[in-house]
Structure formats: structure tokens, C-alpha cells
Amino acid sequence: MTSGTGPPVVRLLHVTDPHLMRDESLEIYDVNTARSLRLVLDQALAPGGVRPDAVLVTGDIADDRTAEAYAHFRAQLRRYGLPVLCLPGNHDRPELMARLLEGDGFRYCSRSDLASWSIVALDSHVPGDPAGRLSPAELARLEAELRGTRGRHVAVCLHHPPLPVGSRWLDGVGLLNAPDLLAVIDAHPHVRLVIAGHVHQAFDATRGPVRYLTTPSTCAQFTPRTEQCLMDLRPPGYRWIELRGDGTVDTQVAWLEDWVVSRRPTDNRDQFMS
Ligand SMILES: [Fe+2]
């Protein structure tokens, strides 16, 4: 949290969908995912730059669902000494994450209070399904957190975006029970923001009083607004999010500099969505 003349501002670094693997030499769509995450973090958290209050990671951390991939993730992030707020994506293994990404600055699917904001991280993972769903228990947990945070501002975080992003193939594997989540959000006007991953592209929309964001992956991107999967030539990316004391949000997507993709990788939807 930063101090100044105005109300406190909370700064989040949002990174998502790093798709790490046990073997750090492996690539997805011509991108070495361990290297691209390292370069993203090095750029975003360069000495002398903005130091966020926390790093938010919205899933697909381990592409191959291995403990080794989570260990690599932990090693990469802990270099910075920042709180790391995590939740699972369709690729992840929630029970492994809960064990390996909790403690020593890491928090798994929890509520974190930062200044006047509460960050609530949810589990939308469905075993064997690229699409997501919030279980009744998870929706009840959100309800309870929202009842306990009245008077604060809330950012709800999950892997699968609850709004369509405009690509038919991706919207078909989004949050299957999005209306359930939206109904909870509608009933709690102190929810200001929803942050998701999964779609490997930037999305920024407003529904009622709530802002909905997604963020480019730290590895390869999908081209926005396509009928079928089409890889994008854009570089690895991330997002800065400023949570203001008055409940408003300021945000900016950033891309890895000096990154050259010379050819568009061929479509292989199964690789990302399995
Ligand atoms: Fe992903």
C-alpha cells in the first residue's frame, strides 16, 4: 500500500496463465514458458520501478499439473518477497496448489485485505473440463466473504471470466454458471471489480457498477474476437491494477519489450484447453 495525500491506493501486478512445466526447457506455441514468465517478472518488477502490494495470479500455473511446475513457480515469485495471491485454472490441480502454494507469502483461494479493499480468490476448476464452474460451496464462501466485507471495496478473482469476451470458441469454455456468480455480485454493490485469466488476451468491460478485466498470458496469446482458436503474435503480457480508496479502478496492460515472434504458431487448441 502506498501513502500519499489522497486515500490509500492498492497496487496489484496481475500475471496469469504462465503454463509452467516440469521441464523448464519446454515450449508451448514456440514460447518457453519458464523464460517468458521470468522476463515478465524481471520487467514488471525491475529495481526502481513500481512495487505492488501483491502479485495476483489467476490460474493455469502448471500446464502439466506437476508438483515440479508449482515449485518452479514458487521459486520464480519468491525472489521478489511480495505476497502472491493464487487460484486454480483448468490446467491446474487444486489440491496440489493448496498444499504447495500456501504459506511463506503465498495464499491460495483466500481473502486478502489490503487497505480498504478485499481481494477474494475463487476456485472455478472442473476436473477434466476446460470450462469452469463455481461449486455451491464456493458460491457460499463468496457470499459469506461479501457479507463480512460490507463497508469495504471487493475485487472478485477467478480463472474463467463470467462475461463473454467475444470469441465464440473461448466463450464456449468460459464460466458455465456465470449467472450464479453475477447474481451474487448484483446483490452486493460493494463488489467493484472482477479479474479473470483463461482467455490469454486483454478484455475490459463494465456491467452495471462492476468492471470486468482479463489479462494477456505471460506466455502465448489468443487473437481477440475469433470464431476459432487463432494464436496471436503479441508478446507475453501482464497488467497493472490500481485500486483506489474511493472504489474506482485504474488499470493498464503492459507487454514484454524486445520480444519478436516471427511467425504465427499453428492452431493447436488442445494444447491449451485440455
Ligand atoms: Fe491458460
Boltz pocket constraint, residues with backbone or C-beta under 6 A from the ligand:
constraints:
  - pocket:
      binder: B
      contacts: [[A, 17], [A, 19], [A, 59], [A, 60], [A, 89], [A, 198], [A, 199], [A, 200], [A, 272]]
      max_distance: 6.0
